[in-house]
């Protein structure tokens, strides 16, 4: 009898053992995740490096090119028509692939400064970043801004100094500029042997080996020639000047600088530095290796009530991006959701924090740019696409019931304003729909003036208007031109005293508008006008930023 009882106990797992097994599965899967963004100034080689990481990761068979006019191939991460035409990235892309038993979630971001808001939002969804620096140009303006955003969350940064096979600046000079301008300590992991036409490869400081550079685009599966011991000495005889310069510089670096420290890297205080040539596939494998070995798995996330840990069993996540019309055949909208804890399974039910309503996540997808695959399961760190029919906005939180809101997804006050003028007045409804959807995905900000029925479109840069004009025409059939509105800047306004706020609104009807969330925004035609309003209404607070989904009034 006892034997029968014991057999029954071993064959039927208890509820607690099931829960323990699920927790173990979640913890194991979370440890496999690496979620990172690639950041850089325009033309530093960011999209090229993205392509080569996908190539080396086995996600694509042939790398595209960002030079749209010279080739029929386009970068996988550049999927909008305007990106293919201009050869630039203007929308962030999400790509997932497996590499060395890790699940890599790679987020390519717009390099152009006019799309900095989209990049800032993407950086809230990652746990690490790869910073690409043009070895000829060094640190540039957009790189400075993006690193400042990373520093707000102490995001670990891996640095890739690109284009070493061209005539570039002295490596020591570039390294010094990164440290002095970006205020981050550098720990070189590889160091160049020669530059430009004399570029022979790199010396790996941690492994004491030389990785040989062979001109011409190498294949992803092809091993880089690695030299050790006597082979390095043989190279020194062949290239005495380049090898001696490398030895002098690495001796200087190792004597003056701190060696690579994993904890300092994870704390965002130190950046491991790699040199290479993305277009020639050189140095790409080392970046992937660093991501797998050193980049953190998904990190805890702060909310308004507590810290959410990635291995918690309950599902949580937040929307950081919405993209309309990724599939031209269906005119759909996809909400990009960063999972922060728990596990996604098809058909699961979650609560929409902002509305309090229950939602069913039936057919979430994963991406290779705009190509999608149905997701069967996903864990903390993964980015899933949720079909969105207007109910989700940037900053929205989905949970399995707990009332919490993730922090830090900002709107920035636009500095440029335009009004759309229709060439065909009969397209007014299509224009309203297009602007609403493009506003929801963050392509621009849309304001409804209190005393004017024509919406105002706000942007950080002029190129945003050009992209919206292009997308209105190609995706919504709306031919419109944008005309400057004569507004200097906008500030969201709040006041603890609702009666006083009402007086302010009544007195400033002509200068007020509401944003997508119904918040009041003060529209100043000059900087002087804004200062005068602040002086006349000292109890009113004027905000240059607000968080997505935040109700201020």
Buried (B, 14 or more C-beta within 10 A) or exposed (E): EEEEEEEEEEEEEEEEEEEEEEEEBBBEBBBBBBBBBBBBBBBBBBBBBBBBBBBBBEBBEEBBBBEBEEEEBBBBBBBBBBBBEBBBBBBBBBBBBEBEEBBBBBBBBBBBBBBBBBBBBBBBBBBBBBBBBBBBBBBBEBBEBBBEBBBEBEBBBBBBBBBBBBEBBEBBEBBEBBBEBBEBBBBBBBBBBBBEEBBBBBBBBEEEBBBBBBEEEBEBEEEBEEBEEEBBEEBBEEBEEBBEBBBEBBEEBEEEBEEBBEEBBBEBBBBBBBBBBBBBBBBBBBBBBBBBEBBBBBBBBEBEEEEBBBBBEEBBBBBBBBBBBBEEEEEBBBBBBBBBBBBBEEEBEBBBBBEEEEBEBEEBBBBBBBEBEEBEEBBBBBBBBBBBEEEBBBBBBBBBEBEBBBBBBBBBBBEBBBBBEBEEEEBEEBBBBBBBBBBBBBBBBBBBBBEEEEBBBBBBBEBBBBBBBBBBBBBBEBEBEBEEBEBBBBBBBBBEEEEEBEBBBEEBEEBBBBBBBEBBBBBBBEEEBBEEBBEEBEEBBBBEEBBBBBEBB
